[in-house]
Each structure stands twice: as C-alpha cells, then as structure tokens.
Amino acid sequence: MKSVKYLRVKVCCISSVDEAWAAIKLGASALGLVSRMPSGPGVIPDEVILEIVKEIPPGVASFLLTCEIKAEKIISQQKMLKTNALQLVDEVEIDQYEIIKKALPGIAIVQVVHVTDVSSISYAMNISKHVNAILLDSGNPNLKIKELGGTGRIHNWEISGKICESIDIPVFLAGGLNAANVRQAIQTVRPFGVDLCSGVRTDGKLDIRKLEKFFSEVNNKIKIENFKSKK
C-alpha cells in the first residue's frame, strides 16, 4: 500500500478572490473554479474566474472545471480564462486529449472519473495513459440531467483505492469529504490529494471554521503516518 507523506488539498467551488485567499492561507495547493455546468453548485461567471486566476500566486494550481467534451471548446475556454489546469468533468474521447495537449503545452489535464462500480477501474486505467492526473468523484453522467460533481455524496472508497493502486499518475479523491471522514478516506484510498466543496461550506459560502478543522484533520493524519513510517 502507498504511504502518505504529503497530501495536496484542492478546495473547489471558489467563488471570489476573498475565498481564494482564505483557502490559500490555510494551506490549499489548488483551487477549483467552476464554469457553466448542467447541474451542481459553485458555478461562477467567466469574468469572476478570470479575476480570481489573476490573484492566485505561483505555486498554487488553478483548476478550470469544464463540462465541454470537444477539444476546440475546451482549448478556447482555457485560453480565455488562463488557468494552469483543466478539470474535465465529463467523458472525453481519447483523440481529444492529444489535440488539447498540442494546443496547450504545459497545461495539466485532469480527468474526472465518476466512481459508480468496478468498471470505473478499467476506465481509469485506460485514460491514465493520456492525462496528467485523475480525480475520483461521485457524480452520475448517465442521468438525463448529468451530475458532474458537487453532489456531496461519498462513493465506494474501496474501488477508489484499487484505482490508486492500479495507475501511476496522481489521483485526487473527491465526493462528500469533510473533517469527520477525511482521515478514513486517506487511510482507505491513499490518494495523492483530496478535493472538497460542500464539506467546508455553510449556506453555500466557504466556512473558515470548517476549512480550518478539515486541514487540522489532514495534517494530524499525515503526522501520524510519518511517525509510524519512522518506527
């Protein structure tokens, strides 16, 4: 089983410059900015995304969450909004990845895998050859109105753990994470990073106390892991 030395925390659904800085000051290594979606929380106008991106300091990743599935539209969005990572929340045809890479060198491509059943393992293994990272979430892209994230639901972490063991690129874990369950999630899945939205919000707004508690749980978990590894 992979050891956990340092865990990246991505705070998603950032809605303002103030929220961005609050998350960064507490230790966020990445921020998620949600563009137009068929459903789910956190959607903000393009002009707000651009305003936030301009404020994000070097060393902190800016993830553009897009539901577009065609390379041309994805490329156009990134060039306009200037994030340094793309989070593709819907399934994309394999050939589209290469088009995106050629047009946007240096921009990380993170593909979301909505963990529904064991078939998600083979899907993740297949696309891992074409992207920079994978993010495991609890949506359902097969519904009439697609759920592409922000559900606040936990999925089967045992399946997510098998995905982490099966691929060599970084894996982020999302879906219903909060201060009460993040230690168990890390222990079970052993991800490269965790991603959260609803678990640190109250009435749709970033709740600093919840976020502080979340980081406290994560940091304590890592300290314990590192102590055990030295024994």
C-alpha positions in Angstrom: 0.0 0.0 0.0 1.3 3.5 -0.9 2.4 5.7 2.0 1.1 9.2 2.5 3.9 11.7 3.1 2.3 14.9 1.9 -1.3 15.3 0.8 -2.4 18.0 -1.6 -5.7 19.7 -0.8 -7.8 21.2 -3.6 -10.6 23.5 -2.4 -13.2 23.6 -5.1 -16.2 25.9 -5.9 -14.2 29.0 -5.1 -16.5 32.0 -5.8 -14.4 35.1 -5.0 -11.0 36.4 -4.5 -11.6 36.5 -0.8 -12.5 32.8 -0.7 -9.4 32.0 -2.8 -7.1 33.8 -0.4 -8.7 32.2 2.6 -8.2 28.7 1.2 -4.6 29.5 0.2 -3.7 30.9 3.6 -4.9 27.7 5.3 -2.8 25.5 3.0 -4.7 24.8 -0.2 -2.3 23.8 -3.0 -5.0 24.0 -5.7 -8.3 25.9 -6.2 -11.3 24.7 -8.3 -13.1 27.3 -10.4 -16.4 26.1 -11.9 -17.6 27.2 -15.3 -21.0 26.5 -16.8 -22.5 23.1 -15.7 -25.7 21.2 -16.3 -26.2 20.9 -12.6 -24.4 21.3 -9.3 -23.0 24.1 -7.1 -20.3 26.6 -7.4 -20.8 27.9 -11.0 -19.4 31.4 -11.4 -19.3 33.8 -14.4 -16.2 33.7 -16.7 -15.3 37.2 -15.6 -15.1 36.2 -12.0 -13.0 33.2 -12.8 -10.5 35.4 -14.7 -10.5 37.9 -11.7 -9.6 35.0 -9.3 -7.0 33.5 -11.6 -5.1 36.8 -11.7 -4.9 36.8 -7.9 -3.7 33.2 -7.5 0.1 33.2 -6.6 2.7 31.0 -8.2 2.8 27.5 -6.7 -1.0 27.2 -6.3 -2.8 25.4 -9.1 -5.8 26.9 -10.7 -8.3 24.2 -12.0 -10.9 25.2 -14.6 -13.8 22.8 -14.2 -15.4 22.4 -17.7 -18.2 20.2 -18.9 -17.1 20.6 -22.5 -16.1 17.4 -24.3 -14.7 18.7 -27.6 -11.1 19.8 -27.7 -11.9 23.0 -29.6 -14.2 24.4 -26.9 -12.0 23.3 -24.1 -9.0 25.0 -25.6 -11.0 28.1 -26.2 -12.1 28.2 -22.6 -8.6 27.8 -21.2 -7.1 30.4 -23.5 -9.8 32.9 -22.3 -9.6 32.1 -18.6 -5.9 31.3 -18.3 -5.9 28.6 -15.6 -2.9 26.3 -15.4 -5.0 23.1 -15.1 -8.1 21.7 -16.8 -10.5 19.5 -14.9 -12.7 17.7 -17.4 -15.8 16.6 -15.6 -17.4 14.6 -18.4 -16.1 11.8 -20.5 -13.8 12.9 -23.4 -12.9 10.8 -26.4 -9.3 9.7 -26.4 -8.3 11.6 -29.5 -9.4 14.9 -27.9 -6.6 14.7 -25.3 -3.8 14.8 -27.9 -5.4 17.8 -29.6 -5.6 19.6 -26.2 -2.0 18.8 -25.4 -0.7 20.1 -28.7 -2.7 23.4 -28.4 -2.0 23.9 -24.7 1.6 22.7 -23.8 2.3 22.9 -20.1 -1.4 22.9 -19.1 -2.3 20.0 -16.8 -5.2 17.8 -17.9 -7.1 16.2 -15.0 -9.9 13.8 -16.0 -12.8 13.2 -13.6 -13.8 9.6 -13.1 -17.2 9.2 -11.5 -16.9 6.1 -9.5 -20.0 4.1 -10.0 -18.9 0.4 -9.9 -15.8 -1.7 -10.6 -16.0 -0.8 -14.3 -14.5 2.6 -13.2 -11.2 0.8 -12.5 -10.7 -0.2 -16.1 -11.9 3.2 -17.4 -9.4 5.0 -15.1 -6.5 2.7 -16.2 -7.3 3.3 -19.8 -7.4 7.1 -19.7 -4.5 7.4 -17.3 -2.2 7.0 -20.3 -3.4 10.2 -21.8 -3.8 12.7 -18.9 -1.7 14.2 -16.1 -4.0 13.2 -13.2 -7.3 11.7 -12.3 -9.9 13.0 -9.9 -12.4 10.4 -8.4 -15.8 11.8 -7.8 -19.4 10.7 -7.0 -21.4 12.1 -9.9 -23.6 10.3 -12.5 -23.0 11.4 -16.1 -25.7 8.9 -17.3 -28.7 10.8 -15.8 -30.9 12.9 -18.1 -29.5 16.0 -16.4 -25.9 15.0 -15.8 -24.4 15.0 -12.4 -20.8 16.0 -12.9 -19.7 16.8 -9.4 -20.6 18.7 -6.3 -23.0 16.1 -5.1 -21.7 15.9 -1.5 -22.0 12.1 -1.7 -19.4 9.5 -0.8 -18.8 6.8 -3.3 -17.2 3.3 -2.8 -13.7 4.1 -1.4 -12.6 0.5 -1.8 -13.0 0.9 -5.6 -11.1 4.2 -5.4 -8.3 2.6 -3.5 -7.9 -0.1 -6.2 -7.7 2.7 -8.8 -4.9 4.4 -6.9 -3.0 1.1 -6.7 -3.5 0.4 -10.4 -2.2 3.6 -12.0 1.0 5.6 -11.8 -0.3 9.2 -12.2 -1.6 11.3 -9.3 -5.1 10.7 -8.1 -7.3 13.2 -6.3 -10.2 11.9 -4.2 -13.5 13.9 -4.1 -17.1 13.3 -3.1 -18.6 14.1 0.3 -15.3 14.7 2.1 -15.3 16.6 5.4 -13.4 16.9 8.7 -15.3 13.9 10.1 -14.4 11.4 7.4 -11.2 12.6 5.7 -8.9 10.5 7.9 -10.7 7.3 7.0 -10.7 8.4 3.3 -7.0 8.9 3.3 -6.4 5.6 5.1 -8.6 3.7 2.7 -7.8 5.3 -0.7 -4.2 6.6 -0.2 -4.7 9.4 -2.8 -2.2 12.0 -4.0 -4.7 14.7 -3.0 -8.2 15.4 -1.8 -10.8 17.7 -3.2 -13.7 19.3 -1.3 -16.5 21.7 -1.8 -19.8 21.2 0.2 -18.0 19.8 3.2 -16.5 23.2 4.1 -19.4 25.4 3.2 -22.4 26.8 5.1 -25.3 28.2 3.1 -23.2 28.0 0.0 -20.4 30.1 1.4 -16.9 29.0 2.4 -16.9 28.3 6.1 -13.5 29.2 7.5 -14.0 27.2 10.7 -15.0 24.0 8.8 -12.0 24.5 6.5 -9.6 25.0 9.5 -10.9 21.8 11.0 -10.5 19.9 7.8 -6.9 21.0 7.4 -6.3 20.1 11.1 -7.6 16.6 10.5 -5.5 16.2 7.3 -2.3 17.5 8.9 -2.7 15.3 12.0 -3.3 12.2 9.8 -0.1 12.9 7.9 1.9 13.5 11.1 0.7 10.1 12.4 1.6 8.4 9.1 5.1 9.9 9.0 5.7 8.9 12.6 4.7 5.3 12.0 6.9 5.1 8.9 10.0 6.1 11.0 9.5 3.4 13.7 
